[in-house]
Amino acid sequence: MPLSDINQSAMMLRIEPLTRAHQRKAFDCGSSVLNEYLRNTARQHSEKGMSRTFVLVEDNNPCQILGFFTLAACEILVDKLPEKYAKRYPSQAPAAKLARLAVAGHMRRKGLGTHMLLDAMGRILQVADHLGIIGFFVDAKDDATAEFYQQFGFLPLPENGLELFLPLATIRKAFAG
């Protein structure tokens, strides 16, 4: 069921920063690594300024986490980029990273991952208005996940197809129309 169907069935969703009020222990996306990060590390990293985690919740149950994503700053060695982009920058360049993205197991295949990814891209554009970055990076866990990101314009890096890059210009173009 696409996200539009969820919204039409009176489920009003919002994305907000992770707080103590959110029920982290109840979240289960099927990945123990992602579950443990949300439960034990995400809020601490936000408080320390290392990253920011955002949660997807429903207005009627704002403490239940339906999904989450984490954004962080990073620096990329430009020689890892596709040649077309590598020649444009000095040897190292600042970027943003989608460090994690997960949807609760019972909410999969409803468009929530897409909804959160688009929100994350919008946040990256806001950051880019105030801080220089060349694009958005993500490390996919497997080929199927890499394909998910590629449908949004992410490009696999030459040395590792599970590391993906979305140029800032691509995000700007997508949000301009």
C-alpha positions in Angstrom: 0.0 0.0 0.0 1.6 3.3 -1.0 2.1 6.1 1.5 -0.8 8.1 -0.1 -3.1 5.2 0.9 -1.9 5.3 4.5 -2.5 9.0 4.7 -6.0 8.7 3.2 -6.9 6.1 5.8 -6.7 8.7 8.6 -3.1 7.8 9.6 -1.4 11.2 9.9 2.4 10.8 10.0 5.1 13.2 11.0 8.9 13.1 11.3 10.5 14.6 14.4 13.8 14.4 16.3 14.2 11.4 18.6 13.5 12.1 22.3 13.3 10.2 25.5 9.5 10.0 25.1 9.7 7.7 22.0 9.4 4.0 22.7 12.8 2.8 21.4 12.7 -0.6 23.1 9.5 -1.6 21.3 10.9 -0.8 17.8 11.8 -3.9 15.7 12.9 -3.6 12.1 14.2 -7.1 11.9 17.9 -6.0 12.1 19.4 -6.4 15.6 22.2 -3.9 14.6 19.7 -1.2 13.7 17.4 -2.0 16.7 20.3 -1.8 19.1 21.5 1.5 17.6 18.1 3.1 18.1 17.7 1.7 21.6 21.2 2.3 23.0 23.1 4.8 20.9 21.1 7.2 18.7 19.9 9.6 21.4 23.4 9.8 22.9 25.0 10.5 19.5 22.4 13.3 19.0 23.1 14.8 22.4 26.9 14.8 21.6 26.4 16.4 18.2 27.7 13.4 16.3 24.6 12.7 14.3 20.8 13.4 14.3 18.2 10.7 14.5 14.6 11.4 13.3 11.7 9.2 13.9 8.5 8.6 12.0 5.4 8.6 14.2 1.7 8.7 13.9 -0.2 11.7 15.4 -2.6 9.3 17.2 0.3 7.4 18.8 3.3 9.8 18.9 5.5 7.6 21.1 5.4 4.5 18.9 8.3 4.6 16.3 7.3 3.4 12.9 10.7 4.1 11.3 13.8 6.2 11.8 16.7 7.6 10.0 20.0 9.1 11.1 22.0 11.9 9.4 25.6 12.7 9.9 28.3 14.8 8.4 31.2 13.1 6.6 34.2 13.8 4.6 34.8 11.8 1.4 38.0 11.0 -0.4 37.1 12.3 -3.9 39.0 9.6 -5.7 36.3 7.2 -4.6 33.7 9.1 -6.6 32.7 8.3 -10.2 35.3 10.0 -12.5 32.8 12.5 -13.7 32.5 13.9 -10.2 36.0 13.2 -8.9 37.7 15.7 -11.2 35.5 18.6 -9.9 36.7 18.6 -6.3 39.9 18.7 -4.3 41.2 15.4 -2.8 38.7 15.5 0.1 35.3 17.1 0.3 32.5 17.6 2.9 29.3 15.7 2.5 26.2 14.4 4.3 25.5 10.8 5.1 22.4 8.8 5.6 23.9 6.7 8.4 20.8 4.6 9.0 17.3 4.1 7.8 14.8 1.5 9.1 11.1 0.8 9.0 9.3 -1.2 11.7 8.7 -4.8 10.4 4.9 -4.5 10.6 5.0 -1.3 8.5 7.2 -2.5 5.6 6.1 -2.1 2.0 3.9 0.9 2.7 6.1 3.6 1.3 7.5 4.7 4.7 11.1 4.3 3.7 10.6 6.5 0.7 8.8 9.0 2.8 11.7 9.2 5.3 14.3 9.3 2.5 12.6 12.2 0.8 12.4 14.0 4.2 16.1 13.4 4.7 16.9 14.8 1.3 14.9 17.9 2.1 16.9 18.3 5.3 20.2 17.9 3.4 19.1 20.8 1.1 18.5 23.0 4.1 21.9 22.1 5.5 23.5 22.9 2.1 22.1 26.4 2.2 24.2 27.1 5.3 27.1 24.6 5.0 29.2 23.5 2.0 28.6 19.9 1.0 28.9 18.1 -2.3 26.2 15.5 -1.9 24.6 12.7 0.1 26.1 9.3 0.8 24.7 6.0 2.0 26.2 2.5 2.6 23.6 -0.1 1.5 23.5 -3.3 3.4 22.9 -5.5 0.2 22.2 -5.3 -3.5 18.4 -5.0 -3.0 18.9 -2.0 -0.7 21.3 -0.4 -3.2 18.6 -0.8 -5.9 16.2 1.0 -3.6 18.5 4.0 -3.3 19.4 4.0 -7.0 15.8 4.6 -8.0 16.2 8.0 -6.3 19.4 8.8 -8.3 22.1 7.5 -6.0 25.1 6.4 -7.9 27.2 3.4 -6.9 30.8 4.2 -6.2 33.3 2.5 -8.6 35.2 0.5 -5.9 32.1 -0.7 -3.9 28.6 -0.8 -5.4 27.1 -0.8 -2.0 28.5 2.7 -1.2 26.3 5.2 -3.0 26.5 8.9 -3.8 23.7 11.4 -4.6 25.1 14.7 -6.0 23.7 17.8 -4.4 22.7 19.1 -7.8 20.5 16.0 -8.3 18.7 16.6 -5.0 18.2 20.3 -5.9 16.8 19.4 -9.3 14.4 16.8 -7.8 13.0 19.3 -5.3 12.8 22.2 -7.7 10.0 20.8 -9.8 
